Amino acid sequence: MNMFDRITASFKDSIRWSDFETANHLRKDALTESNPPDFKKLKNIMVTSYEVKQIIPMNNKSKVRQIVEINYYKTDNMIEKTLLHDQLWEYDAADKSWYLRSKLPDFK
């Protein structure tokens, strides 16, 4: 689980600093998905906090569901909003690493 903690901390730091391209590299489907995130639109997002609310181990601990609360604002309107990001993390034994199976947060 130490590796899980390191990978999710890296994801948290990337999101916290609004570095969505780096965060996206921790997603399993990032290179093969047909509808990738629009990083130009995401440049308008500033994250003010990222707090893990719940961690739920699943399937012999090879999958973990994590619920995260993210506060953010868009630079063009400066109104802070809150969202819950439901994350599914999966361990890849071949790569010996954890990957996010969920999409990036949907900042509306």
Helices and strands as residue ranges (DSSP letters): H 2-16, H 20-24, H 39-42, E 45-58, G 59-61, E 63-74, E 81-92, E 97-100
